[in-house]
């Protein structure tokens, strides 16, 4: 089983209206194959107002 090298870096963040957006990258080291994979995510959180 591969082990995880946990590094997360936030590249940019912003707040507009009722939402927050973040771009981040996760670096994963596979110990068996000695390969590094980088996963990139763009996350947007929005606030929902119910009334």
Secondary structure as the mmCIF struct_conf table of DSSP 4:
data_model
#
loop_
_struct_conf.conf_type_id
_struct_conf.id
_struct_conf.beg_label_comp_id
_struct_conf.beg_label_asym_id
_struct_conf.beg_label_seq_id
_struct_conf.end_label_comp_id
_struct_conf.end_label_asym_id
_struct_conf.end_label_seq_id
STRN STRN1 UNK A 7 UNK A 16
TURN_TY1_P TURN_TY1_P1 UNK A 17 UNK A 18
STRN STRN2 UNK A 19 UNK A 30
TURN_TY1_P TURN_TY1_P2 UNK A 31 UNK A 34
STRN STRN3 UNK A 35 UNK A 46
HELX_LH_PP_P HELX_LH_PP_P1 UNK A 47 UNK A 49
#
